[in-house]
Amino acid sequence: MKALVINQYGGPEQLRIQETSIPDRGKGELLVRIHAAGVNPVDFKIRNGSMKFITGSKFPRILGGDIAGVVEQADPKSPYRPGDKVFAMLTLKGGGYAEFAAVKENQVCRIPEGLGMADAASMPLAALTAFQAFKKGGDIKPGDKVLINGASGGVGSFAVQIAKAQEAYVTAVCSTGNTEFVQSLGADQVIDYTTEDFTKKRTRYKKVFDAVAKSSFYKCRKILEKDGNYITTVPNKGLFFFKALNFTRSKKAGFIMVKPEGSDLKIISDYYKEGKLRPHVSKIFPLEDGAEAHELLETERVRGKLVLSVIP
Ligand SMILES: NC(=O)c1ccc[n+]([C@@H]2O[C@H](COP(=O)([O-])OP(=O)(O)OC[C@H]3O[C@@H](n4cnc5c(N)ncnc54)[C@H](OP(=O)(O)O)[C@@H]3O)[C@@H](O)[C@H]2O)c1
């Protein structure tokens, strides 16, 4: 099969189309013919070697943690049949930038009616991150004040909609050019971080979700309610320090490590069916142009998501 692979860590130029074998499907796995693959920052972090302490040195390596496609093969007793349209988050092993992937059934969800392949591929990892981050430190209750930093990005744009679907009062933080966009996602209030420092506001929040990890628990602790929690997507030493001291305070520090849970993806897909959530894909690239997609994502200026089209 055709795949976009790296043969060593490095810049976007390391991404090359290569013929590789179709992955073997294990028991309880589906073989999926991929139509589209989502692009996430973790892909370029793996590509440039920042995560090699986890990802090792086995090459060639197919990147890509999000897929949408059609079931090609399934176990005879599987609830999925060949021809079913599915989407999934893959594990850190990746494998999404290719024509086929083998995926555990419990990571997969059926694509809801009306959702196209590119839109579906843009959702799993980013939307699951937001969904699972909100579960940390207790579910959102109707009326809870939730602040989302980085609200216009991949994770943030889903976070705004998921928090609204869970009936929170949402404050979204983004730059000037994205204020209308995050309003269109349903944010009740928008703070433009280029003109105002959200950590100095008088309002107190039940949850501060730092989707882009640009702030810190130290700065955000003052805007948390008494029993509020701060969750970031990229923990650093400071976060680990404050997290270790959580038992001494009612305000908690934490981070999210997203897991590829099909059951959580089903809830997200139900939000789509109920009209409470829509993906925003900024640009679709052919698989061959994955390097360009990486260059663009690395600017940290993308609104919503980028997707690679495997079957146009
Ligand atoms: N731990 C996990 O399980 C996990 C899971 C998913 C993602 N992540 C990490 O989470 C981070 C965000 O992922 P993503 O997919 O949302 O990235 P992304 O889509 O590339 O984020 C781009 C967005 O970041 C915003 N941004 C840039 N600088 C900002 C700042 N100083 N303050 C507020 N917003 C800013 C930009 O909006 P403006 O142009 O308006 O500034 C842009 O819309 C990445 O580091 C990723 O690796 C971790």
PDBQT file of the ligand as one rigid body, heavy atoms in Angstrom, charges set to zero:
ROOT
HETATM    1  N1  LIG A 401      -1.753  15.604  26.011  1.00  0.00    +0.000 N 
HETATM    2  C1  LIG A 401      -2.554  15.227  25.020  1.00  0.00    +0.000 C 
HETATM    3  O1  LIG A 401      -3.163  14.149  25.075  1.00  0.00    +0.000 OA
HETATM    4  C2  LIG A 401      -2.739  16.149  23.830  1.00  0.00    +0.000 A 
HETATM    5  C3  LIG A 401      -3.749  15.879  22.902  1.00  0.00    +0.000 A 
HETATM    6  C4  LIG A 401      -3.933  16.766  21.844  1.00  0.00    +0.000 A 
HETATM    7  C5  LIG A 401      -3.108  17.885  21.711  1.00  0.00    +0.000 A 
HETATM    8  N2  LIG A 401      -2.115  18.077  22.619  1.00  0.00    +0.000 N 
HETATM    9  C6  LIG A 401      -1.244  19.263  22.503  1.00  0.00    +0.000 C 
HETATM   10  O2  LIG A 401      -2.075  20.400  22.662  1.00  0.00    +0.000 OA
HETATM   11  C7  LIG A 401      -1.560  21.493  21.943  1.00  0.00    +0.000 C 
HETATM   12  C8  LIG A 401      -2.662  22.108  21.099  1.00  0.00    +0.000 C 
HETATM   13  O3  LIG A 401      -3.099  21.187  20.119  1.00  0.00    +0.000 OA
HETATM   14  P1  LIG A 401      -4.034  21.696  18.931  1.00  0.00    +0.000 P 
HETATM   15  O4  LIG A 401      -4.297  20.535  18.053  1.00  0.00    +0.000 OA
HETATM   16  O5  LIG A 401      -5.192  22.471  19.467  1.00  0.00    +0.000 OA
HETATM   17  O6  LIG A 401      -3.021  22.711  18.219  1.00  0.00    +0.000 OA
HETATM   18  P2  LIG A 401      -3.300  23.708  17.024  1.00  0.00    +0.000 P 
HETATM   19  O7  LIG A 401      -4.575  23.381  16.347  1.00  0.00    +0.000 OA
HETATM   20  O8  LIG A 401      -2.069  23.758  16.199  1.00  0.00    +0.000 OA
HETATM   21  O9  LIG A 401      -3.452  25.123  17.763  1.00  0.00    +0.000 OA
HETATM   22  C9  LIG A 401      -3.442  26.263  16.940  1.00  0.00    +0.000 C 
HETATM   23  C10 LIG A 401      -4.163  27.365  17.659  1.00  0.00    +0.000 C 
HETATM   24  O10 LIG A 401      -3.381  27.808  18.753  1.00  0.00    +0.000 OA
HETATM   25  C11 LIG A 401      -3.741  29.150  19.008  1.00  0.00    +0.000 C 
HETATM   26  N3  LIG A 401      -2.665  29.822  19.746  1.00  0.00    +0.000 N 
HETATM   27  C12 LIG A 401      -1.370  29.965  19.364  1.00  0.00    +0.000 A 
HETATM   28  N4  LIG A 401      -0.697  30.674  20.301  1.00  0.00    +0.000 NA
HETATM   29  C13 LIG A 401      -1.601  30.988  21.285  1.00  0.00    +0.000 A 
HETATM   30  C14 LIG A 401      -1.515  31.695  22.516  1.00  0.00    +0.000 A 
HETATM   31  N5  LIG A 401      -0.367  32.246  22.941  1.00  0.00    +0.000 N 
HETATM   32  N6  LIG A 401      -2.624  31.795  23.272  1.00  0.00    +0.000 NA
HETATM   33  C15 LIG A 401      -3.800  31.248  22.866  1.00  0.00    +0.000 A 
HETATM   34  N7  LIG A 401      -3.952  30.586  21.702  1.00  0.00    +0.000 NA
HETATM   35  C16 LIG A 401      -2.857  30.446  20.917  1.00  0.00    +0.000 A 
HETATM   36  C17 LIG A 401      -3.934  29.734  17.619  1.00  0.00    +0.000 C 
HETATM   37  O11 LIG A 401      -4.954  30.710  17.698  1.00  0.00    +0.000 OA
HETATM   38  P3  LIG A 401      -4.622  32.259  17.557  1.00  0.00    +0.000 P 
HETATM   39  O12 LIG A 401      -4.067  32.398  16.139  1.00  0.00    +0.000 OA
HETATM   40  O13 LIG A 401      -5.935  32.891  17.784  1.00  0.00    +0.000 OA
HETATM   41  O14 LIG A 401      -3.582  32.571  18.571  1.00  0.00    +0.000 OA
HETATM   42  C18 LIG A 401      -4.380  28.562  16.756  1.00  0.00    +0.000 C 
HETATM   43  O15 LIG A 401      -5.746  28.617  16.377  1.00  0.00    +0.000 OA
HETATM   44  C19 LIG A 401      -0.372  20.936  21.137  1.00  0.00    +0.000 C 
HETATM   45  O16 LIG A 401       0.830  21.221  21.799  1.00  0.00    +0.000 OA
HETATM   46  C20 LIG A 401      -0.626  19.439  21.137  1.00  0.00    +0.000 C 
HETATM   47  O17 LIG A 401       0.543  18.674  20.963  1.00  0.00    +0.000 OA
HETATM   48  C21 LIG A 401      -1.898  17.240  23.679  1.00  0.00    +0.000 A 
ENDROOT
TORSDOF 0
